[in-house]
Structures are given as C-alpha cells and as structure tokens.
Amino acid sequence: MDIELKSQLHLWENIDDLEIIPGDQIEPTLSRTTREVPCLLKPGTRESLIELVAVARSHKIPIYPVSRGKNWGYGAHLPVQDGCVIVSLERLKTIGPCHPESKKIYIEAGVSQMHLYEYLQKHYPQFTFNVTAGGSDTSIIGNCLERGIGYYRSRTHELHGLEVLTMDGQVLKRDKRLWHSSHPDGIGTDWEGLFFQSNFGIVLGGWFSLLPRQERTIFLSLLNSDLDTLIDDFKKLYRNRLLKEITHIADPGRKEYVLNGLISTKFPKLSSAQIDRVIQQVSSAAFQGITAIHGRAAVGKTMVKEIRKLISPSTTLNAFTPQKVKRLALWSRWIPIPRIRSLGIFLESVGELLLLSEGTPTNIGHLGIKMHGENPNDADELAVFLNATLPPRANATQTLRSLLDQQAVKYSITFIVNEEEAVSAIITLHFETGEAEQLQNHLKALTTALIENGFPPYRAGIDQMEQLNMPPISQQLKDFFDPLHLIAPGRYT
Ligand SMILES: Cc1cc2nc3c(=O)[nH]c(=O)nc-3n(C[C@H](O)[C@H](O)[C@H](O)COP(=O)(O)OP(=O)(O)OC[C@H]3O[C@@H](n4cnc5c(N)ncnc54)[C@H](O)[C@@H]3O)c2cc1C
C-alpha cells in the first residue's frame, strides 16, 4: 500500500453519495476477533462504487466487499487480513424485475431476507423463498456466495445471471442474446461459479430462485436417543424420495437451550423454574430432527403414512400442520391440566421457529446464542461457528465429538442432512467475554484437526482461512482476475 492507513479518509471524501465510517467506529464482532480497518464505506449508487474501486486501484488499497456484513460467527463484517477498507453494498437494494414464469427475481447485493419477503408479500404473494435462520437483516447474495444453507435447501444453486465488477472496472455479465432466467445455466463456460467462495470480483446483483407457495405444509419431528439411527432414518427417507427439504437435528442440550429462549421470549412473565418445568414435561432427552413437506394436502398425508412405515421402530414420528399447532395451543388454554398447559406454552413458543420453513424470515435463530438485544455482535457471550462434512463411515459422529472434546471447549452442534444424504455438522463454540484469544486458538486447532481427520468444512470464517491451505489453482485464478490482489486478500486463496 502506498499511503498510511490513517491518512486515507480524504481519498474517499470526493466521491458522491458515499457514507464513510472511520475505523475506530466500526462495531466489534460476535467472536471479538479484531482487524485493523481504516474505514468502512457504504456507496449509495453503482456509480459511487465504481468510482471507489477506481480510487482503490490507483492507490493500491485493498478492499473487502460485503453484501450486508452479517456473516456472524464467521467474522461478520471484518476482512481476513488487516489493512482492508470494508465496502458494504447494503445501500444497493433494487428488487425486480421478477419473471414469475421462470420463478426468478433480480436482486442487488444489499437486499436482505426481510426486504425480499416484504416485496413478495406485496407484489407476488404466490411466491416464497428459501429462508435461512441467520436473521431478517442478513443478505441473500452474500449468503448465496458463501454457499449458505436455508430451511429448504442449500443456496449454492439459487443465484444465477450474476453481474460482477472486477478490479479493472469492468462489469461481467451474461450476454442477453444467450441467456434467459428460465434456463439459468445458459451456454458455455460456467464462469459465474468462480465468484462463489472466492475473492475475484464484487458481485453487484443477480437472479434469485423463488418457490411457489404450496397448498399444505406438514412439519415432521423425528425423535431418537441414538443419533446414528436417526441420521440413517433420514437418509432412508431421502433415498426413497419421501423427503426433499433440509433436516435440522439438534443436540438435546442445544434443543433445551433454544427452547428456553423461545419460551422466555414468548412468555416473559414465566419464572425460570416454570420454564424448566414446561421443558421437562414436553421435551425428551432424545435427538430431534425437524423437516417439512410442502405440497398437495393429499400427497403430504400419504407421504407421512409411508414415512411411518420406513423409519426404525425406535424412532418416534410427529407430523403436524401450522393450523394444528395453533388449534392445539388455543385449546390447551382452556384445559386446567398442567401437562396440557405446558404443551400449549411449548406449541405457542415454537410457532415462530416453524415459520422459517414456511419462508418467513425471523430473528428467532439468534436464541441459539446468549444475547440481550437484536444484534449478535453485542452478544453476552462469544460464539464462533465452524462446520464439518461428516464422512459416510461408521462412528463418524463419535469421532467428531472426540475431536471436539480433545479441545475441552463448550460447544453445541446442529446436524444438517440433505437430499444428497450428505450430513454436515454446524458447530458453535461458546466462550465467555474476555476469552477471545483462547477462542481463536481452539478454532484454528479444531479446523486443522477436522480437516486432517477427514471432516472437511463446506464454508470457513476469517480466522480459519490460513488453515485451509487452498490448492494453487485458486491463486492462479486470483492472479488472472485481480493481479494486484486488492479484493479480499486471503479469502479462500
Ligand atoms: C444464530 C445464527 C444463525 C445462523 N443461521 C444461518 C443459517 O441458517 N444459514 C446460513 O447460511 N447462515 C447462518 N448464519 C450465518 C450468517 O449470519 C449468515 O450466513 C448470513 O447470511 C451472512 O451474512 P450476510 O448475508 O450479510 O453476508 P455478508 O457478510 O455480506 O457476506 C459473507 C461474505 O461473502 C463475501 N461477499 C458478500 N457479498 C459479496 C459481494 N457482493 N461480492 C463479493 N463478495 C461478497 C464477503 O467475503 C463476505 O464476508 C447464522 C448466524 C447466526 C448468528
């Protein structure tokens, strides 16, 4: 870099419609990892972004583009390396046009889950989309580029027709003659894929997949005290095409923790002893897998019958519609039997969680971390995420736990099973405030241990990038697209 970090601010001041936040006013992150950042820039238009990139290029200033910077647990808004100017695209929020016949909508990088939800409610209520548990304010494009996972499926293949600004000021996009949103793969080299989990360009916008709303939603809860049997049951259901949507399996400890948060949020007047009693009465110590079926009511009913036939005798299946949850919760208010009232409190509390799989973004997922306000960056404890793909071999879940136990850290796990029968573990490491350094050490050691033992990550945070040791092709592509290495240096390269 040819100038001092601190004297940079004046460079940006001549650019129109650019918000400048000095480095010392940038908020901390959930994991309290730190980086030296000169400033955070928020362009209000595409032109101001292009101008900003030209200034960065001529002064050789590294920049770190984010869509909304809510990458909580993986570094939030912070860059991988010190000295980068953060460029947040959160003010670029165009939604539309929509191609209802292709089930695609154009969005810019700053569009959040809630922005799109509200837009669809107003203009295209026949559509919903694959919502994540990250929160209402998280982006869609940043999450897709990170190959995030929604309640319906992975978001990897949900974004096409990208417009990408490269460091030389070019905007790469599909040739209109040769591309239409109804056949998003188009023709020729899949260059768009190069901009996922990379640092080759700045993604301005793209076409996102919508899901037509269905006649009926049926939630399925499968319980078993043996995790491997439960995972095998889900794999069998995917293999037989009885399930399609993602399954989340929570550790019993994590389940109780989240339930506690859900109940105390919905019923703030209940004491912690009363909440404990409700949980004791309605929740079992088993592993619980939750998924959903969306489709025709009669087909859903038949599928549930077939699912019952296929699962292990030791697995308990509960199937319920949102309407049934509401009815039971209401009915329980009039029955003066403590166990039934507990069931009602439970059902009223989990309602919002179930909304996620119906395509309604909420912040309810944040109850998995200890926090007092709306912003996970202000959480009362430190948390960092890492993830691991489980190899399909015997004892994989036990090996994973023993690797985690060797680090003697407090952790919780959510297992995700998908249509391909792949199982990923989303691991949260929990720490007290003031333990940020230990947290980083454990995270790095665990990342290396998991990779060496055949549990590769599908996504990484800013403090894990070095441990990935990416193959040389990433560096060669970087040299081609961004020879001065000015965009997000160190990220997946
Ligand atoms: C309680 C909790 C629950 C969560 N649940 C989920 C979940 O269910 N599923 C899930 O996937 N995640 C989840 N997360 C993780 C995270 O919050 C989300 O993935 C979130 O969507 C990421 O933030 P963002 O969308 O603002 O992306 P950003 O932070 O904007 O982007 C992520 C990264 O992608 C790159 N990038 C972003 N935009 C661009 C661009 N336009 N051009 C070039 N590079 C770019 C940047 O390197 C950036 O750091 C959860 C987090 C918490 C705390």
The ligand as a Gaussian input file, in Angstrom:
#p B3LYP/6-31G(d) Opt

LIG

0 1
 C      -27.832000     -17.525000      15.205000
 C      -27.319000     -17.590000      13.812000
 C      -27.957000     -18.404000      12.887000
 C      -27.452000     -18.523000      11.583000
 N      -28.112000     -19.328000      10.703000
 C      -27.651000     -19.474000       9.449000
 C      -28.320000     -20.347000       8.525000
 O      -29.373000     -20.933000       8.816000
 N      -27.785000     -20.494000       7.283000
 C      -26.657000     -19.818000       6.902000
 O      -26.227000     -19.995000       5.758000
 N      -26.017000     -18.982000       7.752000
 C      -26.471000     -18.788000       9.009000
 N      -25.815000     -17.940000       9.882000
 C      -24.524000     -17.307000       9.483000
 C      -24.644000     -15.891000       8.852000
 O      -25.261000     -14.995000       9.751000
 C      -25.395000     -15.906000       7.516000
 O      -24.756000     -16.784000       6.630000
 C      -25.510000     -14.520000       6.846000
 O      -26.405000     -14.624000       5.771000
 C      -24.182000     -13.963000       6.325000
 O      -24.233000     -12.557000       6.331000
 P      -24.638000     -11.686000       5.059000
 O      -25.768000     -12.374000       4.389000
 O      -24.835000     -10.287000       5.488000
 O      -23.385000     -11.872000       4.102000
 P      -22.065000     -10.989000       4.045000
 O      -21.478000     -10.878000       5.394000
 O      -22.328000      -9.749000       3.316000
 O      -21.195000     -11.931000       3.091000
 C      -20.440000     -13.019000       3.513000
 C      -19.072000     -12.980000       2.832000
 O      -19.222000     -13.157000       1.429000
 C      -18.396000     -12.245000       0.687000
 N      -19.286000     -11.359000      -0.070000
 C      -20.511000     -10.950000       0.336000
 N      -21.090000     -10.205000      -0.585000
 C      -20.235000     -10.097000      -1.597000
 C      -20.302000      -9.437000      -2.839000
 N      -21.397000      -8.756000      -3.197000
 N      -19.235000      -9.520000      -3.672000
 C      -18.149000     -10.233000      -3.310000
 N      -18.035000     -10.897000      -2.137000
 C      -19.069000     -10.828000      -1.285000
 C      -17.603000     -11.467000       1.709000
 O      -16.322000     -12.048000       1.821000
 C      -18.380000     -11.632000       2.995000
 O      -17.544000     -11.640000       4.136000
 C      -26.295000     -17.785000      11.191000
 C      -25.682000     -16.935000      12.121000
 C      -26.189000     -16.834000      13.414000
 C      -25.508000     -15.934000      14.400000

